[in-house]
Amino acid sequence: MNKQNEDWLDDEPKPEIDEDDEIIWVSKSEIKRDAEALKDLGAEMVELGKNSLDRLPLDEDLRTAIELAQRIKKEGRRRQLQLIGKMLRSRDVEPIQTALDKLKNRHNQQVSLFHKLEALRDRLVEDGDDAIPAIIALYPQADRQQLRALARNAQKEKTSNKPPKSYRQIFQYLRELAEMTE
């Protein structure tokens, strides 16, 4: 390099680097992973029903895009999901993610309750009158006579290979009891 070019370089303002400033480098792969995660979040929201969507803090544009994606099939849906992911990049997704997690937890609690009620029903049908005190302990408002009658009918249906009408009624009754105690 000749002297004239070196002088020109010296004339340029040199960037000031402050010791406190950190330069954070983000790899392309990390950017792609983040974009994919937002697209997955969008796909999860598209799978929700109207009532569940009402519980999420969504702006009008995002809500419209999600509702459109719910109506579209195949390739158009894929592109709409990409658009939703792109829209999410410019928004604060933490409140949306928190609300979605709450919805999932409520669903998980309901599934857990149903499993518990099914186990109680099975125990009532198998053990008969011996299982009634355990149900009364859980649900004091339960009608002992109704439980006894339903259990006997379910046992008769089981032995005679009839449709499990009383079996279903036991579950329904236990579910009503559980809803009363909540």
C-alpha positions as a printed NumPy array, in Angstrom:
array([[  0.   ,   0.   ,   0.   ],
       [  1.299,   3.405,  -0.741],
       [  1.453,   6.305,   1.683],
       [ -1.53 ,   8.084,   0.154],
       [ -3.876,   5.118,   0.788],
       [ -2.64 ,   4.738,   4.348],
       [ -3.468,   8.386,   5.072],
       [ -6.963,   7.845,   3.745],
       [ -7.469,   4.923,   6.123],
       [ -6.275,   7.025,   9.038],
       [ -8.833,   9.699,   8.22 ],
       [-11.752,   7.299,   8.73 ],
       [-13.357,   7.441,  12.122],
       [-12.475,   4.334,  14.036],
       [-15.345,   2.636,  15.798],
       [-15.151,   3.038,  19.527],
       [-15.371,  -0.266,  21.306],
       [-16.592,  -0.022,  24.84 ],
       [-15.398,  -2.732,  27.201],
       [-18.95 ,  -3.137,  28.615],
       [-20.568,  -3.782,  25.238],
       [-20.695,  -7.405,  24.292],
       [-21.265,  -8.524,  20.786],
       [-23.618, -11.48 ,  20.783],
       [-23.231, -13.688,  17.766],
       [-26.219, -15.797,  16.838],
       [-25.667, -18.673,  14.488],
       [-27.879, -19.301,  11.492],
       [-28.848, -22.631,  13.002],
       [-30.066, -20.956,  16.185],
       [-32.115, -18.462,  14.192],
       [-33.653, -21.334,  12.229],
       [-34.426, -23.268,  15.433],
       [-36.129, -20.215,  16.916],
       [-38.167, -19.695,  13.747],
       [-39.17 , -23.371,  13.73 ],
       [-40.221, -23.162,  17.389],
       [-42.443, -20.167,  16.614],
       [-43.929, -22.024,  13.646],
       [-44.67 , -24.985,  15.949],
       [-46.299, -22.619,  18.445],
       [-48.453, -21.279,  15.611],
       [-49.389, -24.828,  14.554],
       [-50.363, -25.606,  18.141],
       [-52.63 , -22.561,  18.217],
       [-54.208, -23.545,  14.876],
       [-55.218, -26.895,  16.404],
       [-57.144, -25.18 ,  19.223],
       [-60.878, -24.659,  19.21 ],
       [-62.633, -21.292,  19.267],
       [-63.135, -21.282,  23.061],
       [-59.478, -22.022,  23.698],
       [-58.37 , -19.33 ,  21.247],
       [-60.539, -16.822,  23.108],
       [-58.428, -17.435,  26.219],
       [-55.162, -16.544,  24.456],
       [-53.931, -12.929,  24.304],
       [-53.933, -12.588,  20.508],
       [-54.108,  -9.405,  18.466],
       [-56.655,  -9.174,  15.655],
       [-54.22 ,  -9.834,  12.778],
       [-52.774, -12.954,  14.389],
       [-56.233, -14.238,  15.327],
       [-57.431, -13.76 ,  11.728],
       [-54.379, -15.599,  10.369],
       [-54.971, -18.511,  12.776],
       [-58.653, -18.757,  11.876],
       [-57.751, -18.738,   8.18 ],
       [-55.208, -21.53 ,   8.713],
       [-57.919, -23.596,  10.42 ],
       [-59.992, -23.465,   7.235],
       [-57.166, -24.171,   4.774],
       [-55.924, -27.638,   3.823],
       [-52.635, -29.105,   2.569],
       [-50.018, -26.796,   0.98 ],
       [-51.911, -23.594,   1.68 ],
       [-52.037, -24.513,   5.358],
       [-48.275, -25.075,   5.442],
       [-47.669, -21.634,   3.949],
       [-50.173, -20.063,   6.337],
       [-48.339, -21.69 ,   9.274],
       [-45.104, -20.154,   7.996],
       [-46.825, -16.768,   7.871],
       [-48.079, -17.204,  11.438],
       [-44.539, -18.098,  12.54 ],
       [-43.247, -14.967,  10.816],
       [-45.931, -12.859,  12.518],
       [-44.961, -14.324,  15.898],
       [-41.329, -13.234,  15.417],
       [-42.38 ,  -9.6  ,  15.744],
       [-44.539, -10.168,  18.829],
       [-43.976, -10.913,  22.481],
       [-44.854, -14.614,  22.577],
       [-44.286, -15.135,  26.299],
       [-47.868, -14.211,  27.339],
       [-49.251, -16.407,  24.551],
       [-47.016, -19.324,  25.59 ],
       [-48.011, -18.893,  29.252],
       [-51.721, -18.913,  28.411],
       [-51.243, -21.96 ,  26.17 ],
       [-49.404, -23.794,  28.962],
       [-52.288, -23.047,  31.334],
       [-54.737, -24.496,  28.806],
       [-52.627, -27.649,  28.479],
       [-52.371, -28.035,  32.244],
       [-56.135, -27.736,  32.615],
       [-56.51 , -30.469,  30.007],
       [-53.971, -32.672,  31.806],
       [-55.805, -32.201,  35.115],
       [-59.077, -33.184,  33.474],
       [-57.521, -36.318,  31.971],
       [-56.086, -37.214,  35.37 ],
       [-59.504, -36.772,  36.986],
       [-61.132, -39.   ,  34.356],
       [-58.559, -41.74 ,  34.99 ],
       [-59.256, -41.502,  38.719],
       [-63.02 , -41.726,  38.13 ],
       [-62.591, -44.708,  35.799],
       [-60.545, -46.5  ,  38.451],
       [-63.251, -45.785,  41.055],
       [-65.924, -47.079,  38.692],
       [-63.972, -50.265,  37.944],
       [-63.402, -50.847,  41.64 ],
       [-67.107, -50.323,  42.368],
       [-68.133, -52.816,  39.679],
       [-65.543, -55.396,  40.797],
       [-65.855, -55.056,  44.59 ],
       [-69.521, -54.027,  44.788],
       [-70.657, -52.843,  48.228],
       [-67.109, -53.018,  49.634],
       [-66.009, -50.075,  47.425],
       [-68.881, -47.766,  48.389],
       [-67.301, -46.451,  51.663],
       [-64.228, -45.266,  49.729],
       [-66.446, -43.336,  47.301],
       [-68.496, -41.878,  50.177],
       [-65.236, -40.761,  51.83 ],
       [-64.215, -38.908,  48.647],
       [-67.677, -37.562,  47.852],
       [-69.805, -37.251,  51.022],
       [-72.83 , -36.06 ,  49.038],
       [-72.963, -39.374,  47.1  ],
       [-76.127, -41.455,  47.376],
       [-75.194, -44.874,  48.769],
       [-78.369, -46.562,  47.45 ],
       [-77.891, -45.23 ,  43.932],
       [-74.264, -46.416,  43.889],
       [-75.299, -49.86 ,  45.123],
       [-78.046, -50.187,  42.494],
       [-75.787, -49.021,  39.657],
       [-73.004, -51.399,  40.746],
       [-75.371, -54.395,  40.848],
       [-76.844, -53.533,  37.451],
       [-73.368, -53.157,  35.959],
       [-72.355, -56.558,  37.349],
       [-75.477, -58.171,  35.866],
       [-74.837, -56.543,  32.49 ],
       [-71.249, -57.781,  32.548],
       [-72.167, -61.391,  33.333],
       [-74.969, -61.508,  30.731],
       [-72.89 , -59.764,  28.015],
       [-75.329, -56.881,  27.659],
       [-74.352, -53.331,  26.66 ],
       [-72.662, -51.528,  29.584],
       [-75.413, -48.948,  30.235],
       [-75.049, -48.931,  34.043],
       [-71.266, -48.969,  33.701],
       [-71.494, -45.654,  31.829],
       [-74.052, -44.303,  34.27 ],
       [-71.669, -44.96 ,  37.173],
       [-68.979, -42.919,  35.461],
       [-71.445, -40.117,  34.72 ],
       [-72.631, -40.08 ,  38.325],
       [-69.064, -40.009,  39.677],
       [-68.24 , -37.191,  37.262],
       [-71.217, -35.162,  38.516],
       [-70.078, -35.746,  42.099],
       [-66.57 , -34.576,  41.229],
       [-67.926, -31.419,  39.588],
       [-70.004, -30.635,  42.688],
       [-66.946, -30.774,  44.939],
       [-64.808, -28.485,  42.735]])
